[in-house]
C-alpha cells in the first residue's frame, strides 16, 4: 500500500515540486491549501501525473489547532512535510506579517502532530539559508558558514524592517523546531529534519503556473525580471542581485531523502550549490537564448569580484548525507528561462 504524506502549503513553488516527485514515486499526497480554488487548480495539474493527490482547506495554518481536523481525518498518513511559511518583503509590520506567522505556524504544526497524530513517524520542516546566514558576514571571505551556523538577528531588530523581519522569521521558526524537540525529549514519536535552501531557481512545476503569472515567486522573479530587460537601455536598469542558489528540483529531492533515508535524523540540510550575480544570469541567457531574447550583455567577467567577496559555504555534511549531485547554475537558469520563453510564446507575448 502506498504511503500517505501530508504537505502544508501545497501551492508553494517548492511544495509543488515536492508533491510532483512524491506522486512520481508512488506516494499518496494530501496537501493543505487556503481555498477551494487553489485546491482545484492543483488537483487538475497533479492529475496529469497521478490521481493520488487530494487537498484539504486550512484557512490559517498559523492558528492554534489549525491542523487538528485534517490530522484526525487522515490517520493513514505517517509523514508530514511543513513547507508553509511567508517568503516576501512586502510588509510594513514584520512582526505581524512575518515573525509571528512563521514561528506560530511551525510550533502549532508540531504540537498538533504530537496531540492528534501519534502515527506520524517522520516530519520535515522547510526553513531557509536565511536562518543560517549572518547578514553582516555574508561579504566576509574569511568567514565560513555550515550546518551549525545561525544568524544573529534578534526579535527587536526583526521588527524594524522587512529585510531583518525575513531573516528573523526563518531563524525563530526553525528555533521553535529544535526547542520543541528538546522540550518534548522522549515524548515524540516522530523524527525531525529541517531543510535550509538558499535562493531557489529552476522552472515552475507546471507551465500553467508560469503562464498564469506576470510576477513569479520571490526567488524565480530574480530571473524573470532579468528576462524582461531590453538591450540598449542604460545599465542602471539592470538589477543588482547576488547570493547563493539551489535548484528547486534538488530542494524537493532533499525533502524526500529526509523521509526515505533513515540515516538522516535531526539534521539541518544546508542547500546551496553555487554563488551567482545578475551578471551570471545575463551570461547564461546570452549564451543560450540569443535568438529568443534581447537582454543586455552587461559586463561579462564583472561578477568575479562580487562572487569572491562572499563568505564561504561548507555544506559537505549535507552533500554526503543526500548522496546526489546538485543541478548546475547553467542548467537551472537555462531551464527557468526556457519555460518563461515557452509560455510567453504561447501567450503571444514574444
Secondary structure, 3 states (H helix, E strand, C coil): CCCEEEEECCCCHHHHHHHHHHHHCCCEEEEEECCHHHHHHHHHHHCCCCCCEEEEECCCCCCCCCCHHHHHHCCCEEEEEECCCCCCCCCCCHHHHHHHHHHHHHHHHHHHHHHHCCCCCEEEEECCHHHCCCHHHCCCCCCEECCCCCCCCCHHHHCCCHHHHHHHHHHHHHHHHHHHHHHCCCCCCCEEEEEEECEEECCCCCHHHHHCCCCCCHHHHHHHHHHCCCCCCCHHHCCCCEEEEEEHHHHHHHHHHHHHCCCCCCCEEEECCEEEEHHHHHHHHHHHCCCCCCCCCCCCCCHHHHHHCCCEECCHHHHHHHCCCCCCHHHHHHHHHHHHHHHHHHCCCC
